[in-house]
Amino acid sequence: MGVTTDLPLVSVIIPAYNAERFIEQTLASVCHQTYPNLEIIIVDDGSRDRTVEILRQWERNDSRVQLITQANAGVAAARNLAISYSQSR
């Protein structure tokens, strides 16, 4: 679903830890925004529930979604890692 546009690329960064209850709703909300030029970077911070499984499905189905996994290091480390992957400037 990649979109080429003259609008600036916006990076949506989502740190996630054991978020299986809410991650679908979160991604659905972000993916249904009307702004067309988004990249959605999710860092799973060592979840022990089904969060990664759910996110992999989203990543397969929407080219804007990028999943990064890391051992549990906290929300700040997850955000910083996502920023390092961001293509927006």
VEXROVEX-621984 format. One record per atom (N, C-alpha, C, O): z, y, x. Coordinates in steps of 0.001 Angstrom, whole numbers, plus 500000, padded with zeros to 6 digits. Layout:
BEGIN
ATOM  Z  Y  X
...
This chain:
BEGIN
ATOM  500000  498820  500813
ATOM  500000  500000  500000
ATOM  500000  501253  500864
ATOM  500434  502304  500392
ATOM  499536  501190  502100
ATOM  499509  502338  502975
ATOM  498660  503463  502412
ATOM  497590  503220  501853
ATOM  499130  504683  502555
ATOM  498458  505841  501993
ATOM  498116  506793  503119
ATOM  498985  507160  503909
ATOM  496863  507196  503201
ATOM  496455  508210  504158
ATOM  496406  509530  503418
ATOM  495770  509640  502370
ATOM  497065  510514  503951
ATOM  497162  511795  503270
ATOM  497391  512900  504281
ATOM  497773  512647  505424
ATOM  497151  514130  503846
ATOM  497434  515280  504692
ATOM  498904  515688  504615
ATOM  499353  516543  505379
ATOM  499647  515086  503704
ATOM  501070  515386  503591
ATOM  501824  514767  504761
ATOM  501448  513701  505248
ATOM  502883  515427  505214
ATOM  503650  514863  506324
ATOM  504285  513525  505952
ATOM  504664  513298  504803
ATOM  504389  512655  506938
ATOM  505060  511380  506744
ATOM  506562  511622  506652
ATOM  507137  512333  507477
ATOM  507184  511034  505657
ATOM  508630  511120  505477
ATOM  509218  509732  505706
ATOM  508754  508748  505130
ATOM  510236  509664  506545
ATOM  510929  508401  506806
ATOM  512177  508326  505939
ATOM  513030  509213  505974
ATOM  512266  507262  505167
ATOM  513474  506981  504399
ATOM  514210  505888  505157
ATOM  513686  504790  505346
ATOM  515421  506193  505588
ATOM  516207  505272  506403
ATOM  517349  504725  505557
ATOM  518127  505475  504968
ATOM  517428  503391  505511
ATOM  518448  502733  504698
ATOM  519206  501733  505566
ATOM  518669  500676  505899
ATOM  520451  502053  505938
ATOM  521276  501045  506588
ATOM  521819  500109  505507
ATOM  522178  500564  504421
ATOM  521884  498812  505793
ATOM  522348  497852  504790
ATOM  523287  496834  505424
ATOM  523020  496300  506500
ATOM  524380  496582  504738
ATOM  525321  495544  505160
ATOM  525865  494859  503912
ATOM  526541  495484  503095
ATOM  525567  493578  503771
ATOM  525992  492815  502594
ATOM  525686  493578  501304
ATOM  526564  493794  500468
ATOM  524434  493975  501165
ATOM  524003  494851  500072
ATOM  523215  494124  498993
ATOM  522509  494766  498215
ATOM  523316  492803  498927
ATOM  522466  492057  497997
ATOM  522614  492530  496554
ATOM  521651  492448  495791
ATOM  523771  493017  496160
ATOM  523971  493467  494774
ATOM  523149  494699  494422
ATOM  522747  494861  493270
ATOM  522893  495566  495391
ATOM  522280  496855  495086
ATOM  520962  497131  495793
ATOM  520291  498108  495462
ATOM  520571  496306  496752
ATOM  519411  496641  497580
ATOM  518107  496645  496793
ATOM  517227  497458  497077
ATOM  517958  495756  495809
ATOM  516733  495743  494986
ATOM  516594  497062  494227
ATOM  515521  497666  494215
ATOM  517665  497500  493605
ATOM  517647  498751  492845
ATOM  517374  499936  493774
ATOM  516632  500853  493420
ATOM  517968  499910  494941
ATOM  517749  500983  495915
ATOM  516278  501062  496315
ATOM  515679  502137  496283
ATOM  515701  499926  496690
ATOM  514298  499913  497112
ATOM  513353  500243  495969
ATOM  512362  500944  496171
ATOM  513638  499756  494787
ATOM  512791  500079  493637
ATOM  512780  501581  493405
ATOM  511730  502159  493125
ATOM  513927  502211  493518
ATOM  514015  503657  493326
ATOM  513196  504405  494377
ATOM  512444  505321  494045
ATOM  513342  504019  495634
ATOM  512597  504685  496707
ATOM  511097  504439  496558
ATOM  510301  505368  496700
ATOM  510711  503216  496277
ATOM  509287  502864  496194
ATOM  508584  503502  495002
ATOM  507360  503634  495009
ATOM  509326  503893  493996
ATOM  508715  504509  492819
ATOM  508707  506036  492872
ATOM  508396  506684  491873
ATOM  509038  506607  494007
ATOM  508945  508057  494160
ATOM  507481  508476  494109
ATOM  506592  507692  494443
ATOM  507238  509689  493698
ATOM  505855  510159  493570
ATOM  505280  510675  494891
ATOM  504063  510807  495017
ATOM  506122  510966  495864
ATOM  505617  511420  497156
ATOM  504857  510264  497801
ATOM  505414  509177  497951
ATOM  503591  510475  498188
ATOM  502746  509343  498585
ATOM  502849  508893  500042
ATOM  502385  507800  500369
ATOM  503435  509687  500916
ATOM  503366  509356  502339
ATOM  504759  509034  502894
ATOM  505377  509843  503586
ATOM  505228  507828  502569
ATOM  506566  507389  502958
ATOM  506508  506187  503883
ATOM  505616  505344  503778
ATOM  507470  506120  504788
ATOM  507787  504875  505469
ATOM  509256  504605  505155
ATOM  510087  505513  505180
ATOM  509555  503358  504864
ATOM  510905  502979  504464
ATOM  511431  502013  505516
ATOM  510964  500879  505628
ATOM  512400  502477  506277
ATOM  512946  501689  507377
ATOM  514352  501251  506993
ATOM  515243  502075  506792
ATOM  514533  499941  506897
ATOM  515827  499393  506537
ATOM  516371  498638  507730
ATOM  515687  497784  508293
ATOM  517597  498947  508119
ATOM  518259  498206  509185
ATOM  519365  497368  508556
ATOM  520338  497896  508017
ATOM  519195  496049  508636
ATOM  520268  495165  508199
ATOM  521251  495025  509349
ATOM  520883  494642  510460
ATOM  522497  495341  509066
ATOM  523543  495405  510079
ATOM  524393  494129  510092
ATOM  525620  494183  510016
ATOM  523709  492977  510190
ATOM  524421  491707  510301
ATOM  524954  491164  508989
ATOM  526014  490539  508962
ATOM  524236  491395  507904
ATOM  524682  490909  506588
ATOM  524865  489400  506588
ATOM  524175  488667  507297
ATOM  525823  488954  505765
ATOM  526097  487519  505632
ATOM  525741  487007  504244
ATOM  525972  485839  503929
ATOM  525183  487872  503422
ATOM  524762  487461  502083
ATOM  523239  487335  502066
ATOM  522644  487068  503110
ATOM  522604  487515  500941
ATOM  521150  487351  500811
ATOM  520368  488644  501090
ATOM  519177  488711  500785
ATOM  520998  489644  501648
ATOM  520329  490925  501875
ATOM  519032  490760  502662
ATOM  517999  491281  502243
ATOM  519056  490060  503775
ATOM  517860  489912  504618
ATOM  516760  489174  503867
ATOM  515593  489557  503955
ATOM  517102  488147  503146
ATOM  516117  487397  502360
ATOM  515419  488306  501346
ATOM  514197  488262  501204
ATOM  516186  489114  500659
ATOM  515629  490052  499674
ATOM  514739  491071  500371
ATOM  513648  491375  499889
ATOM  515194  491597  501495
ATOM  514427  492614  502219
ATOM  513132  492052  502798
ATOM  512118  492750  502827
ATOM  513151  490825  503249
ATOM  511911  490212  503773
ATOM  510854  490112  502679
ATOM  509667  490320  502931
ATOM  511288  489795  501476
ATOM  510356  489741  500339
ATOM  509734  491116  500095
ATOM  508524  491221  499896
ATOM  510547  492157  500109
ATOM  510028  493517  499923
ATOM  509068  493888  501051
ATOM  508027  494500  500811
ATOM  509420  493518  502270
ATOM  508577  493832  503427
ATOM  507211  493153  503300
ATOM  506191  493741  503656
ATOM  507190  491928  502799
ATOM  505918  491222  502600
ATOM  505059  491884  501524
ATOM  503832  491872  501618
ATOM  505687  492451  500520
ATOM  504967  492966  499356
ATOM  504638  494452  499402
ATOM  503854  494928  498581
ATOM  505210  495189  500330
ATOM  504969  496636  500382
ATOM  504859  497059  501845
ATOM  505831  496972  502595
ATOM  503694  497510  502241
ATOM  503445  497848  503649
ATOM  504270  499037  504133
ATOM  504373  499257  505340
ATOM  504852  499797  503230
ATOM  505696  500933  503637
ATOM  507071  500484  504113
ATOM  507767  501237  504795
ATOM  507466  499266  503761
ATOM  508809  498766  504060
ATOM  508807  498058  505411
ATOM  507989  497174  505665
ATOM  509736  498465  506268
ATOM  509910  497830  507574
ATOM  511371  497411  507704
ATOM  512275  498238  507585
ATOM  511595  496134  507948
ATOM  512947  495604  508118
ATOM  513244  495403  509591
ATOM  512451  494818  510329
ATOM  514393  495894  510001
ATOM  514903  495689  511352
ATOM  516275  495037  511185
ATOM  517062  495452  510334
ATOM  516559  494032  511982
ATOM  517878  493398  511907
ATOM  518615  493596  513220
ATOM  518013  493662  514292
ATOM  519926  493688  513110
ATOM  520772  493790  514293
ATOM  522101  493111  513989
ATOM  522470  492948  512826
ATOM  522815  492718  515033
ATOM  524179  492232  514863
ATOM  525017  493396  514353
ATOM  524697  494555  514616
ATOM  526069  493098  513637
ATOM  526897  494145  513049
ATOM  527389  495114  514117
ATOM  528133  494742  515024
ATOM  526949  496379  513985
ATOM  527326  497414  514945
ATOM  527768  498692  514247
ATOM  528123  499670  514905
ATOM  527748  498690  512919
ATOM  528190  499861  512168
ATOM  527036  500714  511680
ATOM  525906  500620  512159
ATOM  527366  501549  510705
ATOM  526340  502341  510027
ATOM  525681  503364  510955
ATOM  524476  503595  510849
ATOM  526435  503976  511854
ATOM  525843  504965  512762
ATOM  524817  504308  513684
ATOM  523732  504851  513895
ATOM  525153  503157  514227
ATOM  524211  502436  515092
ATOM  522971  502024  514310
ATOM  521859  502078  514836
ATOM  523154  501615  513060
ATOM  522010  501232  512224
ATOM  521092  502426  511990
ATOM  519872  502301  512096
ATOM  521666  503578  511674
ATOM  520846  504786  511473
ATOM  520109  505172  512749
ATOM  518919  505485  512714
ATOM  520809  505149  513859
ATOM  520171  505521  515126
ATOM  519029  504578  515478
ATOM  517993  505018  515975
ATOM  519207  503295  515227
ATOM  518137  502336  515486
ATOM  516934  502638  514599
ATOM  515797  502614  515069
ATOM  517175  502917  513332
ATOM  516076  503247  512412
ATOM  515331  504490  512876
ATOM  514101  504527  512833
ATOM  516051  505492  513310
ATOM  515416  506725  513797
ATOM  514498  506415  514975
ATOM  513429  507012  515099
ATOM  514903  505493  515832
ATOM  514063  505157  516991
ATOM  512757  504481  516576
ATOM  511792  504499  517340
ATOM  512705  503887  515388
ATOM  511490  503251  514877
ATOM  510649  504194  514026
ATOM  509505  503877  513701
ATOM  511188  505324  513668
ATOM  510511  506245  512757
ATOM  509234  506813  513370
ATOM  509198  507173  514547
ATOM  508189  506886  512548
ATOM  506918  507475  512975
ATOM  506807  508941  512581
ATOM  505915  509645  513055
ATOM  507706  509408  511717
ATOM  507635  510813  511286
ATOM  508199  511708  512379
ATOM  508995  511280  513215
ATOM  507773  512940  512350
ATOM  508226  513909  513365
ATOM  508619  515197  512719
ATOM  509026  516134  513408
